[in-house]
Amino acid sequence: MPTRKVVIIGSGPAGYTAAIYAARANLAPLMFTGLQSGGQLMLTTLVENYPGFVDGIDGPVLMETMRKQAERFGTDMIAEDVASVDFSTRPFTLQAEGATYQADTVIIATGASAKMLGLAEERELMGRGVSTCATCDGFFFKDQNIMVVGGGDSAMEEALYLSRLGRKVDVVHRRDSLRASKIMQERAAKNPRINFLLDSVVDAIGDTKAGKVTSVDVRNLKTGQVTTHLVDGLFIAIGHVPNTALFRGQLELLPNDYIKVVPGTTQTSVPGVFAAGDVADHTFRQAATAAGTGCMAALEAERFLEALQR
Ligand code: NAP
């Protein structure tokens, strides 16, 4: 197979934006969309904070639109997961479904996955009351009862953000002490709308029949007592895992496993390999920021290829 100028791994907002830019620069990008294409926005319903859609847009519809836009300019798509990469020499080598591909530049946009509790109802009610992003979905729970799961900084941040919107916010944490930084803990503790349910776990989420969250059963681990809380929104904030297992040993990763990039760029520790979106961003994690860095990665890949020809 001929060496591709640009190969993109991942098909969230970062990957598609990189594809649109690379394709319009005549670089004929090849994109591995993954078996489950579209990234985290496939797990949400209405997206109201992505610019350009006055009335919002459904997450999966937004991703399909981005896909069509990338295809329109000539992106080749392969609906497979990349099995392994070798970035030790250029052209870089990628293996997928038994075939070998070579690339002068690679843009990694494999994203991060929100950790989930593992309850059956959780997936079913995702985007229907269950969320992993307060900034994205908090607005839908104005003056309603909200529950946040987790005891880290993310959970405190989500709870504080949601306390400005909801009627009350219960924070459920599995231990008797929080993991969050002292300052975040203090802010949450001082907030009259935030209430803590410690030593507690979520046992069940109602109501899949109604197709929306109406209640959450919380079990106290010390007493065994299960209490049903009437709740409209359940925010899971128990951390994210960057999808970087494929790149371990090939690229420099940060201690938290996100890809290390030169600040203000998408350049990784290997010249010619760029990282965009959540896979290299544990701070903002927004579709709009992912699209922005996807654009940067394509422009940086283009410049890298130009420099090779000089
Ligand atoms: P985290 O620090 O790893 O905290 C995850 C929390 O979720 C922990 O309290 C953990 O409980 C709980 N948890 C994990 N798995 C669980 C499960 N299956 N069921 C129930 N609870 C579970 O993750 P994070 O809060 O996303 O933060 C990640 C990093 O980003 C941290 O370094 C954090 O400081 C940083 N961050 C900073 C800010 C800020 O400064 N503004 C904001 C967000 C994140 P245990 O405590 O029992 O392990």
Boltz pocket constraint, residues with backbone or C-beta under 6 A from the ligand:
constraints:
  - pocket:
      binder: B
      contacts: [[A, 115], [A, 116], [A, 117], [A, 149], [A, 150], [A, 151], [A, 152], [A, 153], [A, 154], [A, 155], [A, 157], [A, 174], [A, 175], [A, 177], [A, 178], [A, 179], [A, 180], [A, 181], [A, 237], [A, 238], [A, 239], [A, 240], [A, 282]]
      max_distance: 6.0
